[in-house]
Amino acid sequence: MHEDVFRDRRRVVLTSMIAAGAVIALAACSSSGGTSGGSGGAATGGASAGNLPASITVVSTNPTTGVVAFAGSAANKGYDLAVKEINAQKFLGNTTLTLSKVDTKSTPATAAQVTSTAIADKSVATIFGSVSSNEAVAQSPLVQKAGMPIIYTQAGSDGVVIGDYTYRATPLMREYYPIIKKFMKDKGYKSVGIVYTQATPTLQNIGSQTLPAIAKELGMTVTGSVGVVGTTQDFSAPISQILSGKPDVVSILLVGASNPTAMKQLRQAGYTGDVLGNSGASAGNLKPAGADGAGMVWPVDFNYQMAAPSSQKFAKAYAAEYGEQPLNYAAEAYDAAWFLAKSIKQAGSADRAAIKDAMAVVAKEKFDGALGTGLTWQDRDLQVPGVVVRWNGTGEDLLYEGTGS
């Protein structure tokens, strides 16, 4: 994830991974139609307006079990809401989007297997890729070679967006993380100590490169920097090492459930100030820390308190649908699904190559979405200003919003 929960990036050698007999269950969405249509083996059902078939199948390949289940499950909620709206509004005329969800189980091998299965299924037009960087790196070579369009959210490492069939509806964390510079400058910090995980390329980059570069720009000293392996459960030793340098502020850049553990141990070690974190602390992951979690501050690409009308419209619709406030993972997926719908409409076809070509056209246009207004694509990555939030012990306070282009 750009937010992500995984081991160091590695090259994945995949052979004979098409899973025989795997069934991709299709969610039932009724639609009127006549004879079957579509080209390139990417649709089911009777013909609809133009060259679009009555039903177009999309598969979400996301972890809903394992260490990143919170992110994958939230993303699926965003996809579900968007698809429901697209169908209800008849955005594609009489054509219905049908969303199937497959659990990648937070493992690259499973992600590769379900991707190969989806590629082999001629009824599948497009894939929503995994939020996991390591899973996504395993998926991208497969879809690019097979000519299958895929849209990722999160998956913020290199090796994900590798060709014209691959898009990512989430900005790289290193591109928006620098908006935390305002917070650091306003606080007048002169030094920082950093603990970061080596389990994900995204956070390794923030901890070893992006944040030190921000500190240098502000004239700050990095008093210590400790990278920890992904299996670390006790952070007391690296915390003690960092605090020995007496930094003005501490940065804890960890994945999901590791954040409350580290925050408790940081408070137990006597540090009482704010903590520079990352979006892996969102999704309520800091709740187990109780009062010890208060004071963690991080940049993220979305918060339900954002002022943009399109963001508020999404947040209101999401709350009405699910009875809760949306996480950034859901907002990213929502915008990804609408990007796909616009591309299918532009293509006038469910053919995979036609959708790929249409994506390139739609990506040239600015749009308003859950992630903000005037959003743009650059090299098939979505560009988003971002916001900075602080955990108050029970919820997130929006401190300020970044500025768009």
Secondary structure by P-SEA (a helix, b strand, c coil): ccccccccbbbbbbcccccccccccccbbbbbbcccccccccccccccccccccbbbbbbbccccccaaaaaaaaaaaaaaaaaaaaaacccccbbbbbbbbbccccaaaaaaaaaaaaaccccccccccccaaaaaacaaaaaaabbbbbbcccccccccccccbbbcccccccccccaaaaaaaacccbbbbbbbcccaaaaaaaccaaaaaaaaacccccbbbbbccccccaaaaaaaaacccccbbbbbbcccaaaaaaaaaaaaccccbbbbcccccccccccccccccccccccccccccccaaaaaaaaaaaaaccccccaaaaaaaaaaaaaaaaaaaaccccaaaaaaaaaaaaabbbbccccccccccccbbbbbbbbbbbccccccccbbbbcc
